[in-house]
Amino acid sequence: MTITVRRMGPGFAAEISGVDLSAPLPEDSWRQIYEAFLQHKVIAFHDQKLSAADFHAFGERFGIIEPHTVEMYRHSERPGITLLSNRTELGRPKGIKDAGSHWHSDYSYKAVPAKATMLYALETPDEGGDTLFGDLAAAYEALPDDMKAKLHGLKAQHHYRWHVDRNHPEGRWQLLTESEREQTPEVIHPVVRRHPETGELSIFVFPGLTSGVKGILGMELAQSKALLQTLYEHCDQADFQFRYKWRTGDVLVWDNRATMHCATTDKLPPDQFRSMWRINTTGTAPIAG
Ligand code: SIN
């Protein structure tokens, strides 16, 4: 098996060719894939034909699979796989219609946020439904030194479903059952985290809708809001971003410990359909940077 890795984005994101993810992966191929994952943060494989078992087995290479908080869209045979789809079946949504058309990092609302997320494209639209990625290590690196010093030691309160508008149709407040709400209390994370494997520092705050930051610990509300807004605007710059246009059969894996992402499914035209399987693996509690 000859594996080729080719850079896709500005300073991150790469596509990998020469791999059939439905076949057993030789150890040296797996090592190259994992190195590419750590180095490029977002990796793509094209033209894959996977069963739920194949996708699940590949997911397990990246750690322990953690089923999605919203139980109703778990795959019936492999609950570790979540269905994302804008299709309906017998009048009911087939999957999560919009898994997050706002900047976020998966499971940042948990004490132990996600390590890898992977999506497998079962069906893709001709138009729309791209996923945007942001390199939060590059964003941290580009901060002025006085801002880096200011952020050092700060901690932020993260909360699932945090959004000013609880009636927002895609806000998680609407989707969660009472017990799911109880299972998602507020958590505290460092504003700058150190990657447990590469040692890189990255910014770790997000604006919210399905999950976001309520505030920075020990700061006046107005001061905390202003600082968070500065960080959101800094991270949301084209220099740190990459847009992925999906093709059916693509598998994308990203490292939530150094990136953020943003779906664009909120703008998907109604005659365009997009269905994906998604897996998250568990990381480790963020280390303060
Ligand atoms: C996600 O936010 O996890 C899914 C991204 C997408 O559907 O493009």
Residues whose N, C-alpha, C, O or C-beta is under 5 A from the ligand:
A	BS01	SIN	A99 G100 G129 D130 T131 A263
